[in-house]
Amino acid sequence: MSDHGHRNTILGVACGMGAGALWGLVFLAPELVREFAPLQLTIGRYLFYGLFSALLIAPLWRALRPKLGRREWIALAWLALTGNVLYYVLLASAVQLGGIAMTSLVIGFLPVAVTLVGSRDAGALPLRRLGLSLACCAAGALCIGWQALAAPASGSAGRQLAGLLCAAGALASWTCYAVGNRRWLVRLRDVSMHEWNLLTGVVTCAQTLLLVPVALLLHREPHDGQAWALLAGVSAGVALFASILGNALWNRMSRLLPLTLVGQMILFETLFALLYGLLWERRGPTALELAAFVLVALGVATCLAAHRPRRVIPAPPGA
């Protein structure tokens, strides 16, 4: 690997870690505002995301508009739905129904899902070279799952099952987003990663505006001013740190790393989500959780090693 390629890999991994640290915050948000439904939290988050995006993209709009055709707008609508609106409704529902640990378990399978899909892309490593990494990731996720299932259920079996199904839906939704977004970022050359992120925010905001009447019909519980202020603060914070800054780091990473390695980077979200969950619950990790941290770290490390080109020893003269 050239020095330039090595620097890109290091920078890409650093961006992936930063995105994971910021995205892990979204797992805490549903716990901070439990009296509000996931749909209400989703609308709040993406209304602020759209507002921030619109303010930042306004000076660029005149030069950017001619670069966007029908295909780009359709892609943005699909990515906004799968990676933002649908994903967060399902994730927030999973956290409130089944808890952070169980949700982290299911989302922890994202690297496996994305890597399996990315293995068909041009230039991707064959799966046999990623076997050890995938095995470590799967083992780490199983440790988290074992811990979640062994702990006393916080609700009925039906509630836990509903949370598990929501988490599985979030897994499928974000897998579609991760693969599709990376492919579009590679294809686009006239639109920067920052501009693409802001455009996604504006389109997401438009989609959430359509959900406001639905939320008003489904959720009529009264809340006092302090509760609404807390929802606004949490929504604005998640929008700024996770949607604006986190997505910017993720998009930067997506252009620096191959898709099979991009899939591994989502593990940092799982790690930080678990860390924030432990801090929120004011407890230390269990033996299974520690094992999961180690296995996930090994999964990332072995994936990085697999992407290093093998040294070719030149044959001696006359051989």
C-alpha positions in Angstrom: 0.0 0.0 0.0 1.4 3.4 -0.9 1.9 6.1 1.8 -1.1 8.0 0.4 -3.3 4.9 0.6 -2.1 4.2 4.1 -2.9 7.8 5.2 -6.3 7.5 3.6 -7.0 4.3 5.6 -5.9 5.8 8.9 -8.0 8.9 8.2 -10.9 6.8 7.2 -10.8 4.7 10.4 -10.5 7.9 12.5 -13.6 9.4 10.8 -15.4 6.1 11.3 -14.6 6.2 15.1 -15.8 9.8 15.3 -19.0 9.0 13.5 -19.6 6.0 15.8 -19.0 8.1 18.9 -21.6 10.7 17.8 -24.1 8.2 16.5 -24.0 6.3 19.7 -25.8 9.2 21.3 -29.0 8.4 19.4 -29.4 5.3 21.6 -29.6 7.5 24.7 -32.1 10.0 23.2 -35.2 7.7 23.5 -34.3 7.1 27.2 -34.0 10.8 27.9 -37.5 11.5 26.6 -39.4 8.3 27.3 -42.7 10.1 27.7 -42.6 10.9 24.0 -43.3 8.4 21.3 -40.5 7.4 18.8 -42.4 9.1 16.0 -42.4 12.4 17.9 -38.7 12.1 18.7 -38.0 11.3 15.0 -39.9 14.3 13.8 -38.2 16.6 16.3 -34.7 15.3 15.4 -35.1 15.7 11.6 -37.0 19.0 11.7 -33.9 20.4 13.4 -31.6 18.5 11.0 -33.5 20.0 8.1 -33.3 23.5 9.6 -29.6 23.2 10.2 -29.1 21.8 6.7 -31.2 24.4 5.0 -29.2 27.2 6.7 -25.9 25.7 5.7 -26.8 24.9 2.1 -28.6 28.2 1.2 -25.4 30.0 0.1 -24.5 27.0 -2.1 -27.9 26.4 -3.6 -27.6 28.4 -6.8 -24.4 26.6 -7.9 -25.6 23.2 -6.7 -29.1 23.1 -8.2 -28.0 22.5 -11.9 -25.9 19.4 -10.7 -29.0 17.6 -9.4 -31.3 15.7 -11.8 -34.3 13.5 -11.3 -32.2 10.4 -10.4 -30.3 12.3 -7.7 -33.5 13.5 -6.1 -35.0 10.0 -6.1 -31.8 8.7 -4.6 -31.9 11.4 -1.9 -35.6 10.5 -1.1 -34.8 6.8 -0.8 -31.7 7.4 1.4 -33.5 9.9 3.6 -36.2 7.4 4.2 -34.1 4.3 4.8 -31.2 5.9 6.6 -33.0 8.5 8.7 -36.8 8.5 9.1 -37.6 4.8 9.0 -34.4 3.7 10.7 -34.8 6.1 13.6 -38.5 5.3 14.2 -37.6 1.6 14.4 -34.5 2.2 16.5 -36.2 4.4 19.0 -39.0 2.0 19.3 -36.5 -0.9 19.9 -34.7 1.0 22.7 -38.0 1.9 24.5 -39.4 -1.6 24.1 -36.4 -3.8 24.6 -33.6 -1.6 26.0 -30.2 -0.4 24.7 -28.4 -3.7 25.2 -30.8 -5.7 23.0 -30.9 -2.9 20.4 -27.1 -2.7 20.3 -27.0 -6.5 19.7 -29.1 -6.4 16.6 -27.5 -3.2 15.2 -24.1 -4.9 15.9 -24.8 -7.2 13.0 -24.7 -4.3 10.6 -21.0 -4.9 9.7 -21.8 -8.4 8.7 -24.8 -7.4 6.7 -23.1 -4.5 4.9 -19.9 -6.5 4.3 -21.9 -9.4 2.8 -23.6 -7.0 0.4 -20.4 -5.1 -0.3 -18.5 -8.3 -1.2 -20.1 -8.1 -4.7 -18.7 -4.7 -5.4 -15.8 -4.2 -7.8 -12.5 -4.2 -5.9 -14.0 -5.8 -2.7 -12.0 -8.5 -0.9 -13.3 -12.0 -1.2 -15.2 -13.2 1.8 -12.7 -15.9 2.6 -10.2 -13.2 3.5 -12.7 -11.6 5.8 -13.8 -14.8 7.5 -11.9 -14.2 10.8 -13.1 -10.6 11.0 -16.7 -11.6 10.5 -16.4 -14.4 13.0 -15.1 -12.0 15.6 -17.9 -9.6 14.9 -20.6 -12.3 15.1 -19.1 -13.7 18.3 -19.1 -10.2 19.9 -22.7 -9.6 18.9 -23.7 -13.0 20.3 -22.0 -12.1 23.6 -24.1 -8.9 23.7 -27.2 -10.9 22.9 -26.6 -13.5 25.5 -26.1 -10.8 28.1 -29.4 -9.1 27.0 -31.4 -12.4 27.1 -29.9 -13.5 30.4 -30.8 -10.3 32.1 -34.3 -10.0 33.7 -36.8 -8.8 31.1 -37.9 -5.2 31.8 -41.3 -6.0 30.3 -43.5 -8.7 29.0 -42.3 -11.3 26.4 -44.5 -9.7 23.8 -42.9 -6.3 24.5 -39.4 -7.8 24.2 -40.4 -9.5 20.9 -41.8 -6.3 19.5 -38.5 -4.5 20.4 -36.5 -7.3 18.7 -38.6 -7.0 15.5 -38.2 -3.2 15.5 -34.4 -3.6 15.9 -34.3 -6.1 13.1 -36.2 -3.7 10.9 -33.7 -0.9 11.8 -30.9 -3.3 10.8 -32.4 -3.9 7.4 -33.2 -0.3 6.8 -29.7 1.0 7.7 -28.0 -1.7 5.6 -29.9 -0.5 2.6 -28.8 3.1 3.4 -25.2 2.3 4.0 -24.7 0.4 0.8 -26.7 2.8 -1.4 -25.2 6.0 0.1 -21.6 4.8 -0.4 -22.3 3.9 -4.0 -23.8 7.3 -4.7 -20.9 9.1 -3.0 -18.5 7.2 -5.3 -20.5 8.0 -8.3 -20.9 11.8 -7.6 -18.0 14.0 -8.4 -19.6 17.4 -8.8 -21.4 17.2 -5.4 -19.2 17.2 -2.3 -19.8 14.9 0.7 -20.8 17.9 2.8 -23.4 19.0 0.2 -24.8 15.5 -0.1 -25.2 15.3 3.6 -27.0 18.7 3.7 -29.3 17.7 0.8 -30.2 14.5 2.6 -31.1 16.6 5.7 -33.4 18.9 3.7 -35.2 15.9 2.0 -35.5 14.2 5.4 -37.1 17.3 6.8 -39.6 17.4 4.0 -40.5 13.7 4.7 -40.9 14.3 8.5 -43.2 17.3 7.8 -45.6 14.8 6.1 -45.6 12.8 9.4 -46.6 15.7 11.6 -50.4 15.2 11.0 -49.9 11.5 11.7 -48.2 12.2 15.0 -50.9 14.6 16.0 -53.6 12.0 15.4 -51.8 9.1 17.0 -50.3 10.8 20.1 -52.6 13.2 21.9 -51.2 12.9 25.4 -50.7 16.3 27.1 -47.2 17.4 28.0 -46.1 20.4 30.0 -43.7 23.1 28.8 -40.7 21.6 30.5 -41.2 18.3 28.7 -41.5 19.9 25.3 -38.4 22.0 26.0 -36.5 18.8 26.9 -37.7 17.2 23.7 -36.6 20.2 21.7 -33.2 20.2 23.4 -32.6 16.5 22.8 -33.8 16.7 19.2 -31.6 19.7 18.4 -28.6 18.0 20.1 -29.0 14.7 18.2 -29.6 16.6 15.0 -26.4 18.7 15.3 -24.0 16.1 16.6 -25.3 12.9 15.1 -27.0 14.0 11.8 -24.8 16.9 10.8 -21.4 16.1 12.3 -21.7 12.3 12.5 -23.0 12.0 8.9 -20.3 14.3 7.6 -17.6 12.1 9.2 -19.3 9.0 7.8 -19.5 10.4 4.3 -15.8 11.4 4.5 -15.0 7.9 5.6 -17.1 6.3 2.8 -15.0 7.9 0.1 -11.7 6.9 1.8 -12.4 3.2 2.5 -13.7 0.2 0.5 -17.3 -0.9 1.2 -16.2 -4.1 3.0 -14.2 -2.0 5.4 -17.0 0.6 5.7 -19.2 -2.1 7.1 -16.8 -2.8 9.9 -16.7 0.9 11.0 -20.3 0.8 12.2 -19.1 -1.4 15.0 -17.8 1.8 16.7 -21.5 2.9 17.0 -22.3 -0.3 18.8 -19.3 0.1 21.2 -20.1 3.7 22.0 -23.8 3.0 22.4 -22.9 0.3 25.0 -20.5 2.6 26.8 -23.1 5.4 27.0 -25.7 2.8 28.2 -23.4 1.7 31.0 -22.8 5.3 32.0 -26.5 6.0 32.0 -27.2 2.9 34.1 -24.2 3.8 36.4 -22.7 0.3 36.4 -19.7 -1.4 35.1 -19.6 -3.9 32.2 -20.3 -7.6 32.8 -17.9 -10.3 31.7 -20.0 -10.9 28.6 -19.9 -7.2 27.8 -16.2 -7.1 28.2 -15.8 -10.1 26.0 -18.0 -8.4 23.4 -15.8 -5.2 23.4 -12.7 -7.3 22.9 -14.2 -9.4 20.1 -15.5 -6.3 18.3 -12.1 -4.6 18.5 -10.5 -7.8 17.1 -13.0 -7.8 14.3 -12.0 -4.3 13.2 -8.3 -5.0 13.6 -8.4 -8.2 11.6 -10.5 -6.4 8.9 -7.8 -3.7 8.7 -5.2 -6.4 8.4 -7.1 -8.1 5.6 -7.1 -4.9 3.6 -3.4 -4.6 3.6 -2.0 -5.8 0.3 0.2 -8.9 0.6 3.9 -8.3 0.0 5.2 -9.9 -3.1 8.8 -11.0 -2.8 10.5 -10.6 -6.2 12.1 -13.7 -7.6 15.9 -13.6 -7.7 17.5 -12.9 -11.1 17.7 -16.0 -13.3 14.9 -17.8 -11.4 
